[in-house]
Structure formats: structure tokens, C-alpha cells
Amino acid sequence: MSNRVLSLLAHTPRVFPGVLVVDDDPGNLALLNDFLPPCGYRVRVACSVRQGLRIYQEHRADIAVVLVDLDLPDGGGTALAATLRALDPELPLCFMTSDTTPFSLETLVELGAEWVFSKPCARTELQQALLRVVHLRD
């Protein structure tokens, strides 16, 4: 990591930002739920669009970023992203996908994606993306 990033981390209060992970893959949910807390994040998980929206509405003040799978059983992750964007236009959204998506990277960025991950997410890429999206936004 660069000296600037290390300096920012050293002076960042330990707030433990919340991450909402919306994915229907239990293995990926478990992986992220195990990996993110030691990195300083509070994790909430949902396995559907409906559950993700409910959890976001209940814990909105504690959620700093949403990681959403593009392919969910009760609707697409892009639909959830649009709903979340309507509730909070500044909410950072990251998409995850395990297959070739019908969406181009440009389309996903237009839909509000701050980052797009291939599943399974590489740990270092996830750490760096969350650092940028949550801590270095300004």
C-alpha cells in the first residue's frame, strides 16, 4: 500500500463501517462474513432482493456500502441497486458476478457501480476496493 493510504488508515477512526452483502450463494456469504470483520467491517448478509432491501431499510444508518450479486432468485441485482439508489443516491454499490453478465462494465457503472467483482472475490482486490469506496471517497 502507498504511504498516503497507510497514513489515512492510521488516522482513520475505528468506526467499523457496515457492509451489506446480498448474494444467494451460501458459500460466498460465509466467505465474506468470515473475511470482512477482521478487516474492520460489520457485515450484514441477505440472500435475496427482498431481504437485502429490508435489511438496508432497517440498518440504513450503519451501512456504508452494499455488495450485490447480479443474479438473485427474486430479481436482478441491478433492480435492487436502482431501488437502493433511489433511497440514497450517495450509497456506494459494488456488483458481484460469477458468470458472464449480459451487462457491460459501462452499463454497470451507469447503474451506480463503484466496483465490479468476479466471484469468488480475490481478498486483496476486495480489501483495496472497500478501502477506496468506503474510506477514500472524498
MDAnalysis code that builds the backbone (N, CA, C; Angstrom):
import MDAnalysis as mda
import numpy as np

u = mda.Universe.empty(414, n_residues=138, atom_resindex=np.repeat(np.arange(138), 3), trajectory=True)
u.add_TopologyAttr("name", ["N", "CA", "C"] * 138)
u.add_TopologyAttr("resid", np.arange(1, 139))
u.add_TopologyAttr("resname", ["MET", "SER", "ASN", "ARG", "VAL", "LEU", "SER", "LEU", "LEU", "ALA", "HIS", "THR", "PRO", "ARG", "VAL", "PHE", "PRO", "GLY", "VAL", "LEU", "VAL", "VAL", "ASP", "ASP", "ASP", "PRO", "GLY", "ASN", "LEU", "ALA", "LEU", "LEU", "ASN", "ASP", "PHE", "LEU", "PRO", "PRO", "CYS", "GLY", "TYR", "ARG", "VAL", "ARG", "VAL", "ALA", "CYS", "SER", "VAL", "ARG", "GLN", "GLY", "LEU", "ARG", "ILE", "TYR", "GLN", "GLU", "HIS", "ARG", "ALA", "ASP", "ILE", "ALA", "VAL", "VAL", "LEU", "VAL", "ASP", "LEU", "ASP", "LEU", "PRO", "ASP", "GLY", "GLY", "GLY", "THR", "ALA", "LEU", "ALA", "ALA", "THR", "LEU", "ARG", "ALA", "LEU", "ASP", "PRO", "GLU", "LEU", "PRO", "LEU", "CYS", "PHE", "MET", "THR", "SER", "ASP", "THR", "THR", "PRO", "PHE", "SER", "LEU", "GLU", "THR", "LEU", "VAL", "GLU", "LEU", "GLY", "ALA", "GLU", "TRP", "VAL", "PHE", "SER", "LYS", "PRO", "CYS", "ALA", "ARG", "THR", "GLU", "LEU", "GLN", "GLN", "ALA", "LEU", "LEU", "ARG", "VAL", "VAL", "HIS", "LEU", "ARG", "ASP"])
u.atoms.positions = np.array([
    [0.835, -1.179, 0.000],
    [0.000, 0.000, 0.000],
    [0.875, 1.236, 0.000],
    [0.341, 2.298, -0.562],
    [1.108, 3.526, -0.630],
    [1.184, 4.174, 0.750],
    [2.151, 5.062, 0.910],
    [2.297, 5.793, 2.177],
    [1.060, 6.627, 2.472],
    [0.440, 7.190, 1.431],
    [-0.773, 8.000, 1.636],
    [-1.896, 7.148, 2.216],
    [-2.093, 5.955, 1.659],
    [-3.152, 5.063, 2.146],
    [-2.858, 4.629, 3.572],
    [-1.606, 4.263, 3.862],
    [-1.247, 3.852, 5.220],
    [-1.443, 4.992, 6.209],
    [-1.096, 6.203, 5.784],
    [-1.289, 7.358, 6.649],
    [-2.776, 7.601, 6.921],
    [-3.592, 7.499, 5.876],
    [-5.036, 7.677, 6.060],
    [-5.609, 6.620, 6.984],
    [-5.156, 5.382, 6.811],
    [-5.647, 4.309, 7.685],
    [-5.239, 4.547, 9.133],
    [-4.019, 5.025, 9.336],
    [-3.535, 5.263, 10.694],
    [-4.332, 6.360, 11.382],
    [-4.859, 7.308, 10.603],
    [-5.584, 8.431, 11.184],
    [-7.100, 8.311, 11.044],
    [-7.557, 7.164, 10.524],
    [-8.992, 6.940, 10.378],
    [-9.535, 6.356, 11.670],
    [-10.551, 6.993, 12.246],
    [-11.133, 6.430, 13.463],
    [-11.681, 5.038, 13.200],
    [-11.609, 4.186, 14.173],
    [-12.105, 2.815, 14.041],
    [-13.622, 2.816, 14.195],
    [-14.297, 3.114, 13.095],
    [-15.737, 3.246, 13.095],
    [-16.414, 1.921, 12.767],
    [-15.711, 1.016, 12.133],
    [-16.246, -0.262, 11.700],
    [-17.467, -0.072, 10.804],
    [-17.225, 0.380, 9.578],
    [-18.326, 0.607, 8.662],
    [-19.074, -0.687, 8.364],
    [-20.365, -0.534, 8.091],
    [-21.195, -1.683, 7.772],
    [-21.169, -2.003, 6.292],
    [-21.147, -3.300, 6.011],
    [-21.206, -3.788, 4.643],
    [-22.416, -4.715, 4.549],
    [-23.301, -4.419, 3.620],
    [-24.421, -5.308, 3.341],
    [-24.041, -6.148, 2.134],
    [-24.025, -7.467, 2.309],
    [-23.711, -8.395, 1.227],
    [-25.014, -9.090, 0.830],
    [-25.401, -8.940, -0.433],
    [-26.622, -9.571, -0.938],
    [-26.217, -10.584, -2.000],
    [-26.375, -11.859, -1.670],
    [-25.928, -12.938, -2.549],
    [-26.706, -14.192, -2.190],
    [-27.091, -14.975, -3.180],
    [-27.824, -16.204, -2.907],
    [-26.911, -17.417, -2.777],
    [-25.615, -17.208, -2.861],
    [-24.641, -18.295, -2.725],
    [-24.184, -18.376, -1.269],
    [-24.622, -19.418, -0.527],
    [-24.259, -19.519, 0.892],
    [-22.744, -19.552, 1.116],
    [-22.014, -20.158, 0.190],
    [-20.561, -20.225, 0.323],
    [-19.921, -18.846, 0.240],
    [-20.397, -18.038, -0.686],
    [-19.854, -16.685, -0.822],
    [-20.241, -15.820, 0.377],
    [-21.478, -15.970, 0.846],
    [-21.901, -15.228, 2.044],
    [-21.026, -15.587, 3.238],
    [-20.765, -16.887, 3.411],
    [-19.929, -17.337, 4.533],
    [-18.507, -16.812, 4.392],
    [-17.976, -16.872, 3.183],
    [-16.614, -16.395, 2.933],
    [-16.484, -14.915, 3.289],
    [-17.407, -14.095, 2.807],
    [-17.345, -12.657, 3.077],
    [-17.646, -12.355, 4.541],
    [-18.548, -13.114, 5.149],
    [-18.878, -12.916, 6.553],
    [-17.698, -13.283, 7.457],
    [-16.857, -14.208, 7.016],
    [-15.653, -14.569, 7.777],
    [-14.504, -13.607, 7.510],
    [-14.380, -13.146, 6.267],
    [-13.231, -12.344, 5.863],
    [-13.315, -10.875, 6.271],
    [-14.495, -10.282, 6.161],
    [-14.604, -8.829, 6.343],
    [-14.485, -8.336, 7.784],
    [-15.046, -9.009, 8.798],
    [-14.914, -8.477, 10.167],
    [-13.472, -8.276, 10.645],
    [-12.548, -9.195, 10.394],
    [-11.169, -8.925, 10.815],
    [-10.528, -7.737, 10.086],
    [-11.121, -7.343, 8.950],
    [-10.639, -6.170, 8.207],
    [-11.273, -4.885, 8.728],
    [-12.136, -5.007, 9.733],
    [-12.726, -3.821, 10.339],
    [-14.122, -3.468, 9.855],
    [-14.828, -4.412, 9.261],
    [-16.175, -4.143, 8.763],
    [-17.207, -4.953, 9.536],
    [-18.363, -4.338, 9.770],
    [-19.519, -5.059, 10.314],
    [-20.307, -5.560, 9.112],
    [-20.628, -6.830, 9.114],
    [-21.267, -7.436, 7.953],
    [-22.712, -7.814, 8.256],
    [-23.574, -7.486, 7.317],
    [-24.958, -7.962, 7.333],
    [-25.145, -8.698, 6.017],
    [-25.823, -9.833, 6.056],
    [-25.987, -10.634, 4.848],
    [-27.460, -10.814, 4.520],
    [-27.732, -10.921, 3.222],
    [-29.074, -11.183, 2.719],
    [-28.928, -12.104, 1.516],
    [-29.943, -12.944, 1.306],
    [-29.856, -13.895, 0.197],
    [-30.866, -13.613, -0.910],
    [-31.529, -12.458, -0.856],
    [-32.496, -12.114, -1.897],
    [-32.631, -10.592, -1.987],
    [-33.241, -10.141, -3.075],
    [-33.507, -8.714, -3.251],
    [-34.389, -8.217, -2.109],
    [-35.453, -8.949, -1.844],
    [-36.408, -8.535, -0.804],
    [-35.736, -8.440, 0.560],
    [-34.948, -9.452, 0.921],
    [-34.267, -9.435, 2.218],
    [-33.213, -8.329, 2.258],
    [-32.492, -8.131, 1.170],
    [-31.495, -7.069, 1.118],
    [-32.108, -5.699, 1.312],
    [-33.240, -5.463, 0.669],
    [-33.923, -4.179, 0.813],
    [-34.420, -3.985, 2.248],
    [-34.974, -5.040, 2.830],
    [-35.467, -4.950, 4.211],
    [-34.326, -4.650, 5.177],
    [-33.221, -5.364, 5.036],
    [-32.076, -5.147, 5.932],
    [-31.532, -3.729, 5.742],
    [-31.446, -3.276, 4.496],
    [-30.958, -1.913, 4.271],
    [-31.872, -0.894, 4.948],
    [-33.168, -1.055, 4.787],
    [-34.111, -0.105, 5.380],
    [-34.027, -0.119, 6.912],
    [-33.807, -1.290, 7.506],
    [-33.722, -1.394, 8.964],
    [-32.410, -0.856, 9.522],
    [-31.332, -0.954, 8.751],
    [-29.996, -0.619, 9.255],
    [-29.290, 0.422, 8.389],
    [-30.045, 1.220, 7.691],
    [-29.524, 2.192, 6.737],
    [-28.382, 3.041, 7.299],
    [-28.534, 3.512, 8.511],
    [-27.524, 4.398, 9.105],
    [-26.189, 3.696, 9.336],
    [-26.206, 2.379, 9.425],
    [-24.988, 1.613, 9.711],
    [-24.336, 1.013, 8.465],
    [-24.934, 1.177, 7.306],
    [-24.419, 0.534, 6.093],
    [-23.681, 1.558, 5.244],
    [-22.396, 1.294, 5.053],
    [-21.534, 2.207, 4.296],
    [-21.411, 1.807, 2.829],
    [-21.653, 0.534, 2.526],
    [-21.513, 0.035, 1.156],
    [-22.340, -1.240, 1.020],
    [-22.822, -1.477, -0.207],
    [-23.574, -2.699, -0.495],
    [-22.838, -3.468, -1.584],
    [-22.586, -4.755, -1.319],
    [-22.045, -5.680, -2.315],
    [-23.215, -6.533, -2.769],
    [-23.574, -6.459, -4.028],
    [-24.767, -7.161, -4.509],
    [-24.454, -8.045, -5.711],
    [-24.920, -9.286, -5.626],
    [-24.801, -10.224, -6.737],
    [-25.731, -9.775, -7.851],
    [-25.312, -9.928, -9.086],
    [-26.154, -9.517, -10.206],
    [-27.307, -10.484, -10.461],
    [-27.149, -11.737, -10.048],
    [-28.156, -12.758, -10.334],
    [-28.728, -13.278, -9.022],
    [-29.915, -12.784, -8.658],
    [-30.565, -13.190, -7.416],
    [-31.886, -13.877, -7.746],
    [-32.358, -14.759, -6.859],
    [-33.537, -15.566, -7.179],
    [-34.832, -14.769, -7.357],
    [-34.962, -13.648, -6.703],
    [-36.211, -12.890, -6.785],
    [-36.062, -11.580, -7.542],
    [-35.072, -11.522, -8.405],
    [-34.864, -10.326, -9.215],
    [-33.385, -10.066, -9.383],
    [-33.072, -9.209, -10.279],
    [-31.674, -8.918, -10.537],
    [-31.077, -7.944, -9.539],
    [-29.784, -8.067, -9.360],
    [-29.067, -7.144, -8.501],
    [-29.146, -5.711, -8.998],
    [-29.320, -5.547, -10.316],
    [-29.435, -4.193, -10.846],
    [-30.740, -3.544, -10.395],
    [-31.802, -4.344, -10.253],
    [-33.076, -3.800, -9.765],
    [-32.938, -3.358, -8.310],
    [-32.253, -4.175, -7.512],
    [-32.003, -3.798, -6.116],
    [-31.159, -2.525, -6.068],
    [-30.136, -2.472, -6.905],
    [-29.270, -1.291, -6.936],
    [-30.074, -0.037, -7.273],
    [-30.985, -0.133, -8.231],
    [-31.803, 1.026, -8.608],
    [-32.690, 1.461, -7.445],
    [-33.259, 0.503, -6.728],
    [-34.102, 0.831, -5.575],
    [-33.277, 1.483, -4.477],
    [-32.103, 0.917, -4.198],
    [-31.229, 1.496, -3.169],
    [-30.763, 2.891, -3.575],
    [-30.451, 3.071, -4.846],
    [-30.017, 4.370, -5.363],
    [-31.121, 5.415, -5.186],
    [-32.375, 4.996, -5.378],
    [-33.497, 5.918, -5.189],
    [-33.626, 6.323, -3.718],
    [-33.311, 5.389, -2.802],
    [-33.375, 5.696, -1.377],
    [-32.207, 6.560, -0.933],
    [-31.032, 6.310, -1.527],
    [-29.824, 7.044, -1.147],
    [-28.905, 7.158, -2.360],
    [-28.977, 8.261, -3.096],
    [-28.159, 8.424, -4.302],
    [-26.653, 8.368, -4.051],
    [-26.216, 8.560, -2.805],
    [-24.785, 8.561, -2.488],
    [-24.274, 7.203, -1.989],
    [-25.159, 6.220, -1.851],
    [-24.768, 4.909, -1.326],
    [-23.814, 4.210, -2.289],
    [-22.617, 3.835, -1.822],
    [-21.702, 3.086, -2.686],
    [-22.220, 1.670, -2.933],
    [-22.237, 1.280, -4.199],
    [-22.689, -0.046, -4.608],
    [-21.586, -0.749, -5.370],
    [-21.396, -2.015, -5.067],
    [-20.452, -2.850, -5.799],
    [-21.195, -4.090, -6.266],
    [-20.974, -4.488, -7.514],
    [-21.630, -5.670, -8.050],
    [-20.676, -6.859, -8.028],
    [-21.262, -8.046, -7.838],
    [-20.511, -9.302, -7.884],
    [-21.202, -10.218, -8.887],
    [-20.408, -10.961, -9.640],
    [-20.986, -11.915, -10.579],
    [-20.050, -13.101, -10.761],
    [-20.645, -14.268, -10.929],
    [-19.830, -15.479, -11.125],
    [-19.880, -15.958, -12.562],
    [-20.666, -15.313, -13.380],
    [-20.744, -15.726, -14.774],
    [-20.627, -14.512, -15.677],
    [-20.693, -14.802, -16.947],
    [-20.656, -13.678, -17.877],
    [-21.996, -12.977, -17.796],
    [-21.937, -11.747, -17.466],
    [-23.147, -10.963, -17.279],
    [-23.581, -10.348, -18.610],
    [-24.890, -10.167, -18.797],
    [-25.331, -9.504, -20.025],
    [-25.047, -7.999, -20.004],
    [-24.548, -7.507, -18.867],
    [-24.278, -6.085, -18.724],
    [-22.807, -5.796, -18.993],
    [-22.566, -4.735, -19.714],
    [-21.182, -4.310, -19.911],
    [-20.724, -3.560, -18.666],
    [-19.437, -3.423, -18.512],
    [-18.889, -2.656, -17.396],
    [-19.428, -1.222, -17.425],
    [-19.518, -0.646, -18.602],
    [-20.035, 0.718, -18.736],
    [-21.474, 0.820, -18.235],
    [-22.291, -0.186, -18.562],
    [-23.682, -0.190, -18.110],
    [-23.746, -0.287, -16.596],
    [-22.925, -1.142, -16.017],
    [-22.923, -1.300, -14.558],
    [-22.474, -0.006, -13.868],
    [-21.519, 0.671, -14.434],
    [-21.088, 1.955, -13.871],
    [-22.220, 2.975, -13.981],
    [-22.921, 2.979, -15.098],
    [-24.071, 3.876, -15.255],
    [-25.153, 3.567, -14.222],
    [-25.268, 2.301, -13.825],
    [-26.249, 1.901, -12.814],
    [-25.766, 2.217, -11.398],
    [-24.551, 2.756, -11.297],
    [-24.073, 3.185, -9.992],
    [-22.975, 2.340, -9.389],
    [-22.432, 1.404, -10.138],
    [-21.379, 0.541, -9.592],
    [-20.108, 1.330, -9.321],
    [-19.613, 1.195, -8.105],
    [-18.307, 1.760, -7.763],
    [-17.215, 0.747, -8.111],
    [-17.593, -0.539, -8.112],
    [-16.643, -1.612, -8.379],
    [-17.428, -2.818, -8.856],
    [-16.829, -3.644, -9.708],
    [-17.447, -4.888, -10.155],
    [-16.454, -6.016, -9.895],
    [-16.904, -7.016, -9.133],
    [-16.063, -8.150, -8.760],
    [-16.507, -9.404, -9.492],
    [-15.529, -10.229, -9.874],
    [-15.821, -11.580, -10.318],
    [-15.788, -12.464, -9.087],
    [-16.752, -13.380, -8.988],
    [-16.775, -14.292, -7.842],
    [-16.018, -15.556, -8.203],
    [-15.300, -16.112, -7.280],
    [-15.116, -15.581, -5.924],
    [-14.195, -14.363, -5.938],
    [-14.466, -13.439, -5.040],
    [-13.699, -12.203, -4.964],
    [-12.302, -12.485, -4.427],
    [-11.313, -11.922, -5.078],
    [-9.947, -12.012, -4.563],
    [-9.860, -11.120, -3.322],
    [-9.305, -11.641, -2.260],
    [-9.277, -10.910, -0.987],
    [-8.570, -9.568, -1.091],
    [-7.436, -9.527, -1.767],
    [-6.710, -8.254, -1.852],
    [-7.489, -7.238, -2.673],
    [-8.132, -7.682, -3.746],
    [-8.938, -6.760, -4.553],
    [-10.110, -6.229, -3.727],
    [-10.739, -7.106, -2.966],
    [-11.864, -6.699, -2.127],
    [-11.416, -5.688, -1.076],
    [-10.297, -5.956, -0.417],
    [-9.776, -5.017, 0.589],
    [-9.497, -3.655, -0.029],
    [-8.812, -3.642, -1.152],
    [-8.457, -2.379, -1.792],
    [-9.691, -1.637, -2.280],
    [-10.651, -2.368, -2.841],
    [-11.872, -1.719, -3.328],
    [-12.656, -1.105, -2.175],
    [-12.821, -1.841, -1.087],
    [-13.572, -1.311, 0.050],
    [-12.846, -0.124, 0.680],
    [-11.534, -0.177, 0.720],
    [-10.777, 0.950, 1.238],
    [-11.070, 2.188, 0.394],
    [-11.026, 2.055, -0.911],
    [-11.293, 3.194, -1.782],
    [-12.743, 3.662, -1.690],
    [-13.656, 2.714, -1.734],
    [-15.077, 3.058, -1.791],
    [-15.588, 3.623, -0.463],
    [-15.125, 3.065, 0.655],
    [-15.643, 3.477, 1.958],
    [-14.817, 4.583, 2.576],
    [-13.507, 4.443, 2.552],
    [-12.647, 5.359, 3.315],
    [-12.061, 6.503, 2.501],
    [-11.924, 6.332, 1.207],
    [-11.239, 7.346, 0.395],
    [-12.172, 8.006, -0.619],
    [-13.436, 8.034, -0.339],
    [-14.440, 8.574, -1.279],
    [-14.274, 10.058, -1.550],
    [-13.894, 10.808, -0.581],
    [-13.889, 12.269, -0.736],
    [-12.755, 12.778, -1.558],
])
